Amino acid sequence: MKTGMDLASLYNLYVNDLFIYGCYLGFEREVVKDAIHDVFVKLTADEDLLRHISHIKFYLFKSLKNRLLDIHKEVRREVTLGNVVPLEEMPFNIMINVEDLIIEREEQIQIKNEIEQMLNALTDRQREIIYLRYVQEYDYKQIAELLQISVHGCRKLVSKAILSLRERFSVFLIL
């Protein structure tokens, strides 16, 4: 990790990306906020940990996902077996947030609807992997580690998602 970057700077730099990712995983906003704070509390408690992390953003994303999964497991224990959703089926919902933007032209609304339709055609896992690869720009090795799959499986899942979009929407996607 780069020296000279304190914990507050790291928090300010990555908190929005972490929050969006946690929400995309399907967790409530307050749960995501708490999990992000838990991750930074852990870093505060072990100051030497930062010196051994080479890719801080990746570490934070992985830590957040692990913390959210722990929270999911804790809640799941309190729920009857009929209501339990396996972790492999945990939703990953990407929603195009246009509430914060001023949409001046009808074309923007149409593009937004088409993108949402395309993303909703993908499985939760495919949406997550497309988000990690093309929005967060992680390499296949990092995504494979984060999703606990092989690099080959990761590449295959990305290819399958892109192929699915091309076949279903007859468009050439440059990703």
C-alpha positions as CSV (number, residue, x, y, z in Angstrom):
1,M,0.0,0.0,0.0
2,K,1.1,3.5,-0.7
3,T,2.6,5.2,2.4
4,G,1.2,8.5,3.4
5,M,-2.4,7.6,2.8
6,D,-4.3,7.5,6.1
7,L,-7.4,5.6,6.9
8,A,-9.7,8.6,6.6
9,S,-8.4,9.3,3.1
10,L,-9.0,5.7,2.1
11,Y,-12.5,5.8,3.5
12,N,-13.3,9.0,1.6
13,L,-11.8,7.6,-1.6
14,Y,-13.6,4.2,-1.6
15,V,-16.8,4.6,0.6
16,N,-19.1,5.4,-2.4
17,D,-17.9,2.5,-4.5
18,L,-18.2,0.1,-1.5
19,F,-21.7,1.4,-0.7
20,I,-22.9,0.9,-4.3
21,Y,-21.4,-2.6,-4.5
22,G,-23.0,-3.6,-1.2
23,C,-26.4,-2.3,-2.4
24,Y,-26.0,-4.1,-5.7
25,L,-25.5,-7.3,-3.7
26,G,-29.0,-6.8,-2.5
27,F,-28.4,-5.6,1.1
28,E,-30.3,-2.8,2.7
29,R,-28.6,0.5,2.8
30,E,-28.1,0.6,6.6
31,V,-26.7,-2.9,6.6
32,V,-24.2,-1.9,3.9
33,K,-23.2,1.2,5.9
34,D,-22.6,-0.9,9.0
35,A,-20.6,-3.4,7.2
36,I,-18.4,-0.7,5.6
37,H,-17.8,0.7,9.0
38,D,-17.0,-2.8,10.4
39,V,-14.3,-3.2,7.6
40,F,-12.7,0.1,8.5
41,V,-12.9,-0.6,12.3
42,K,-10.9,-3.8,11.6
43,L,-8.3,-1.8,9.7
44,T,-8.1,0.7,12.6
45,A,-7.6,-2.1,15.1
46,D,-4.8,-3.6,13.1
47,E,-2.7,-0.7,11.7
48,D,0.0,-3.1,10.4
49,L,-2.5,-4.7,8.1
50,L,-2.5,-1.8,5.7
51,R,1.3,-2.1,5.2
52,H,0.8,-5.7,3.9
53,I,-2.0,-5.0,1.4
54,S,-0.9,-4.4,-2.2
55,H,-4.3,-3.8,-3.7
56,I,-6.3,-1.8,-1.2
57,K,-9.4,-1.4,-3.3
58,F,-9.6,-5.1,-4.0
59,Y,-9.0,-5.8,-0.3
60,L,-11.8,-3.5,0.7
61,F,-14.3,-5.0,-1.8
62,K,-13.4,-8.5,-0.7
63,S,-13.6,-7.6,3.0
64,L,-17.0,-5.9,2.5
65,K,-18.4,-8.9,0.7
66,N,-17.2,-11.2,3.4
67,R,-18.6,-9.0,6.1
68,L,-22.0,-8.9,4.3
69,L,-22.0,-12.6,3.9
70,D,-21.3,-13.0,7.6
71,I,-24.2,-10.7,8.3
72,H,-26.4,-12.7,5.9
73,K,-25.4,-16.0,7.7
74,E,-26.3,-14.5,11.1
75,V,-29.7,-13.4,9.8
76,R,-30.2,-16.7,8.1
77,R,-29.8,-18.6,11.3
78,E,-32.8,-16.7,12.7
79,V,-35.0,-17.5,9.7
80,T,-36.8,-20.7,9.2
81,L,-35.3,-23.1,6.6
82,G,-38.2,-22.4,4.2
83,N,-37.1,-18.8,3.8
84,V,-33.4,-19.4,3.4
85,V,-31.8,-18.4,0.1
86,P,-28.5,-20.2,-0.7
87,L,-25.5,-17.9,-0.9
88,E,-25.0,-18.9,-4.6
89,E,-28.3,-17.3,-5.3
90,M,-27.7,-14.1,-3.5
91,P,-29.1,-11.3,-5.8
92,F,-26.9,-8.8,-7.5
93,N,-29.1,-6.0,-8.7
94,I,-27.7,-3.3,-10.8
95,M,-30.1,-0.4,-11.1
96,I,-29.3,2.6,-13.2
97,N,-29.8,5.5,-10.8
98,V,-31.4,8.3,-12.7
99,E,-33.0,10.0,-9.8
100,D,-29.8,12.0,-9.1
101,L,-29.5,13.0,-12.7
102,I,-31.5,15.6,-14.6
103,I,-32.7,13.9,-17.7
104,E,-33.3,16.5,-20.3
105,R,-33.9,14.4,-23.3
106,E,-36.2,11.5,-24.0
107,E,-33.3,9.5,-25.6
108,Q,-31.6,9.2,-22.2
109,I,-34.7,7.6,-20.7
110,Q,-34.9,5.2,-23.6
111,I,-31.2,4.3,-23.3
112,K,-31.6,3.8,-19.5
113,N,-34.6,1.4,-20.1
114,E,-32.7,-0.6,-22.7
115,I,-29.7,-1.0,-20.4
116,E,-31.9,-2.1,-17.5
117,Q,-33.7,-4.5,-19.7
118,M,-30.3,-5.9,-20.9
119,L,-29.0,-6.2,-17.4
120,N,-32.2,-7.8,-16.1
121,A,-31.8,-10.5,-18.8
122,L,-28.6,-11.7,-17.1
123,T,-28.5,-13.9,-14.0
124,D,-27.5,-12.3,-10.7
125,R,-24.1,-13.9,-10.9
126,Q,-23.6,-12.6,-14.5
127,R,-24.7,-9.0,-13.4
128,E,-22.2,-9.2,-10.6
129,I,-19.3,-10.3,-12.7
130,I,-20.0,-7.7,-15.4
131,Y,-20.1,-5.1,-12.7
132,L,-16.8,-6.2,-11.2
133,R,-15.0,-6.6,-14.6
134,Y,-16.2,-3.5,-16.5
135,V,-17.3,-1.0,-13.8
136,Q,-14.8,-1.7,-11.1
137,E,-12.2,-2.9,-13.7
138,Y,-10.9,-5.9,-11.7
139,D,-8.8,-8.4,-13.5
140,Y,-10.0,-12.0,-13.9
141,K,-7.8,-13.3,-11.1
142,Q,-9.2,-10.8,-8.6
143,I,-12.8,-11.5,-9.6
144,A,-12.2,-15.2,-9.4
145,E,-10.9,-14.8,-5.9
146,L,-13.7,-12.5,-4.9
147,L,-16.4,-14.8,-6.2
148,Q,-14.5,-18.0,-5.1
149,I,-14.4,-19.5,-8.6
150,S,-11.5,-20.4,-10.9
151,V,-10.0,-17.9,-13.3
152,H,-11.2,-20.1,-16.2
153,G,-14.7,-20.2,-14.7
154,C,-14.5,-16.4,-14.3
155,R,-13.6,-15.9,-18.0
156,K,-16.2,-18.3,-19.1
157,L,-18.9,-16.5,-17.0
158,V,-18.0,-13.1,-18.5
159,S,-18.0,-14.6,-22.0
160,K,-21.3,-16.3,-21.4
161,A,-22.9,-13.1,-20.1
162,I,-21.7,-11.1,-23.1
163,L,-22.7,-13.8,-25.6
164,S,-26.2,-13.9,-23.9
165,L,-26.5,-10.1,-24.4
166,R,-25.4,-10.2,-28.0
167,E,-27.8,-13.1,-28.8
168,R,-30.7,-11.6,-27.0
169,F,-30.4,-8.0,-28.0
170,S,-28.6,-8.4,-31.4
171,V,-26.1,-5.7,-30.5
172,F,-22.4,-5.6,-30.6
173,L,-21.2,-4.8,-27.1
174,I,-17.8,-3.3,-26.7
175,L,-16.9,-4.2,-23.1
